[in-house]
């Protein structure tokens, strides 16, 4: 088993996208990359903590590669908008790949470079690639939020 951590906007839809992949054994939503300890949703949404909304993905490396997770990451959000995903605006919605080790860092940087070089997006990719920090698990009502409600996506 391995862990991958991604920030790609509102964590509800991102979590569901990764949870549905074969080889993913567990997902959790939370906060990472900020300066305060034990952040809660209200503080993160106010932009006071510096944290991003993230999805932590536990996956079976025998069934699913980190490269495959990166491909899903690029497809499930717009990595060219700084601190914004659709109508959601703020640093908590920024695009970040939090790498667990050197191998993930190298793969993430190469994947980002490949996205830019291929011209997949009309604008340059602004996704940050940062070392993993403390994962602060979000409040329980956020965990598997859409799946618990029988929703397949967020509609704003």
C-alpha positions as CSV (number, residue, x, y, z in Angstrom):
1,X,0.0,0.0,0.0
2,X,1.0,3.6,-0.6
3,X,-0.4,7.0,0.0
4,X,-0.9,9.9,-2.4
5,X,-2.2,13.4,-1.4
6,X,-3.8,15.8,-3.8
7,X,-5.4,19.2,-3.6
8,X,-7.7,20.0,-6.6
9,X,-10.4,22.3,-5.4
10,X,-13.4,21.3,-3.2
11,X,-12.5,18.0,-1.8
12,X,-15.9,16.4,-2.1
13,X,-15.9,15.7,-5.8
14,X,-12.1,15.0,-5.9
15,X,-12.5,12.4,-3.1
16,X,-15.3,10.6,-5.0
17,X,-13.3,10.6,-8.2
18,X,-10.4,8.8,-6.5
19,X,-12.6,6.5,-4.3
20,X,-14.1,5.0,-7.5
21,X,-10.8,3.8,-8.9
22,X,-10.0,0.2,-8.8
23,X,-7.0,-0.3,-6.5
24,X,-7.9,2.6,-4.2
25,X,-8.5,1.0,-0.8
26,X,-9.3,4.2,1.3
27,X,-9.8,7.9,0.9
28,X,-10.0,10.7,3.4
29,X,-10.5,14.4,3.0
30,X,-8.7,16.9,5.1
31,X,-6.4,19.9,5.2
32,X,-2.7,20.3,4.4
33,X,-0.1,22.9,3.7
34,X,-1.0,25.6,6.2
35,X,0.4,27.1,9.3
36,X,-2.1,26.4,12.0
37,X,-2.6,23.2,13.9
38,X,-5.9,21.4,14.1
39,X,-7.6,23.5,11.4
40,X,-11.3,23.2,11.0
41,X,-13.5,23.7,7.9
42,X,-14.7,27.2,9.0
43,X,-11.1,28.5,9.5
44,X,-9.8,27.0,6.3
45,X,-12.7,28.5,4.3
46,X,-12.0,31.9,5.8
47,X,-8.5,31.6,4.4
48,X,-6.9,32.2,7.8
49,X,-4.9,28.9,8.0
50,X,-3.1,28.7,4.6
51,X,-4.3,25.1,4.3
52,X,-5.6,23.5,1.1
53,X,-8.5,21.1,0.9
54,X,-6.9,17.7,0.1
55,X,-7.7,14.1,-0.5
56,X,-5.5,11.5,0.9
57,X,-5.6,8.3,-1.2
58,X,-4.4,4.9,0.0
59,X,-3.8,2.6,-3.0
60,X,-2.6,-0.8,-3.7
61,X,0.6,-0.5,-5.9
62,X,0.0,-3.9,-7.3
63,X,-3.3,-2.7,-8.8
64,X,-2.8,1.0,-9.4
65,X,0.3,3.1,-10.1
66,X,1.1,6.5,-8.9
67,X,1.3,7.6,-12.5
68,X,-2.3,6.5,-13.0
69,X,-3.3,8.6,-10.0
70,X,-1.5,11.6,-11.5
71,X,-3.4,11.1,-14.8
72,X,-6.7,11.2,-12.9
73,X,-5.5,14.3,-10.9
74,X,-4.9,16.2,-14.1
75,X,-8.3,15.3,-15.5
76,X,-10.5,16.0,-12.4
77,X,-9.8,19.7,-12.1
78,X,-8.4,22.8,-13.9
79,X,-4.7,23.0,-12.9
80,X,-4.2,26.4,-14.7
81,X,-6.3,28.5,-12.4
82,X,-4.5,29.9,-9.4
83,X,-6.5,29.5,-6.1
84,X,-9.7,28.7,-7.9
85,X,-11.8,25.8,-9.2
86,X,-15.0,26.9,-10.9
87,X,-16.9,29.2,-8.6
88,X,-14.8,28.3,-5.6
89,X,-12.1,30.9,-5.0
90,X,-9.5,31.0,-2.3
91,X,-6.1,29.5,-1.5
92,X,-7.8,26.5,0.0
93,X,-8.9,25.5,-3.5
94,X,-5.4,25.7,-5.0
95,X,-3.9,22.8,-7.1
96,X,-1.1,20.9,-5.2
97,X,0.5,17.5,-5.4
98,X,1.9,16.7,-2.0
99,X,4.6,14.1,-2.6
100,X,5.4,11.4,0.0
101,X,8.9,10.6,-1.1
102,X,11.5,11.3,-3.8
103,X,10.1,8.9,-6.3
104,X,6.7,10.6,-6.1
105,X,8.3,14.0,-6.4
106,X,10.2,13.0,-9.6
107,X,7.0,11.5,-11.1
108,X,4.9,14.5,-10.2
109,X,7.4,17.0,-11.7
110,X,7.7,14.9,-14.9
111,X,4.0,14.6,-15.2
112,X,3.5,18.4,-14.8
113,X,6.2,19.1,-17.3
114,X,4.6,16.6,-19.7
115,X,1.2,18.4,-19.3
116,X,2.8,21.8,-20.2
117,X,4.9,20.4,-23.0
118,X,1.9,18.6,-24.6
119,X,-0.2,21.7,-24.6
120,X,-3.1,19.8,-22.9
121,X,-4.3,23.0,-21.3
122,X,-4.6,26.5,-23.0
123,X,-2.8,28.1,-20.1
124,X,0.3,27.1,-18.1
125,X,-0.1,24.6,-15.3
126,X,0.1,26.4,-11.9
127,X,0.0,23.3,-9.7
128,X,2.4,23.3,-6.8
129,X,4.5,20.2,-6.1
130,X,5.3,20.2,-2.4
131,X,6.5,17.7,0.3
132,X,3.8,16.2,2.3
133,X,2.9,18.0,5.5
134,X,0.7,17.1,8.4
135,X,-2.6,15.7,7.2
136,X,-5.4,17.2,9.3
137,X,-8.5,15.0,8.8
138,X,-11.6,17.0,8.1
139,X,-14.7,16.8,10.2
140,X,-16.5,13.5,9.8
141,X,-19.5,14.9,7.9
142,X,-17.1,15.8,5.1
143,X,-15.8,12.2,4.7
144,X,-17.3,10.5,1.6
145,X,-19.8,13.4,1.5
146,X,-21.1,12.8,-2.0
147,X,-21.2,9.0,-1.7
148,X,-23.2,9.1,1.5
149,X,-25.8,11.3,-0.3
150,X,-26.0,9.2,-3.4
151,X,-24.6,12.0,-5.5
152,X,-22.1,11.4,-8.3
153,X,-20.8,14.9,-8.5
154,X,-21.0,18.4,-7.1
155,X,-23.5,20.8,-8.8
156,X,-23.1,24.4,-7.8
